[in-house]
Amino acid sequence: MKVTAIIVAAGSSRRMGFDKLLAPLAGKPVLQHSIQAFVDCDHVTNIIVVCPKDRFDTLDLEFSHKLIQRVDGGIDRHDSVAAGLALLSDDTDYVAVHDGARPLITCEQIGRVLQAATKHSGAASARRVTETVKRADSKGQVTESVCRDDLWLMETPQIFRANLLTDAYGVVQLKGERVTDEVSAMELIGHHTYLVSNPGPNPKITYPQDIEQAERFV
């Protein structure tokens, strides 16, 4: 079984104010942690990193014994994923899409999601919503409570059969849809996704304080 990981790392880090993907985390860039997790995972055959060349060239990838390719991304996330899918070889069975800004993903969770994907043709890492959820207006005033039953916070990796994910992104591009993750793309072709609860931390680095929190986890 050939599994290709597409690591999306083309963002401009506008909210961070500096390149969050190259920010140091326990002595290595955030993006390098994310790549390392898939290098260490025996199930993953090869890796495609979607990012600018200068960002890629900053990384130390001598640790990798796997083929790592790079491709430029697009303006939106779905454009970047499509760019990664364009590099897939014809014999690819499954594709694991992961946000480069989630450096704490573990090889164990990647394996759990892949196992579920092989059974259901698609699966994603996620965690149940356990906090009280409120809806507020533009002024920050609470307008209503939201029932948290059956609510999940989506994470990555999100893993699907290669042909299904390629078909889904073909629809995204054809219809000019804007999707923020692969589960949303799969919904466009009527395909359900199985969610795999993640027992460990898997935050997305978005703000400077997220680096400090990730350091404590590391």
Secondary structure, 3 states (H helix, E strand, C coil): CCEEEEEECCCCCCCCCCCHHHCEECCEEHHHHHHHHHHHCCCCCEEEEECCHHHHHHCCCCCCCCCEEEECCCCCHHHHHHHHHCCCCCCCCEEEEEECCCCCCCHHHHHHHHHHHHHHCEEEEEEECCCCEEEECCCCCEEEEECCCCCEEEEEEEEEEHHHHHHHHHHHHHHCCCCCCHHHHHHCCCCCCEEEECCCCCCCCCCHHHHHHHHHHC
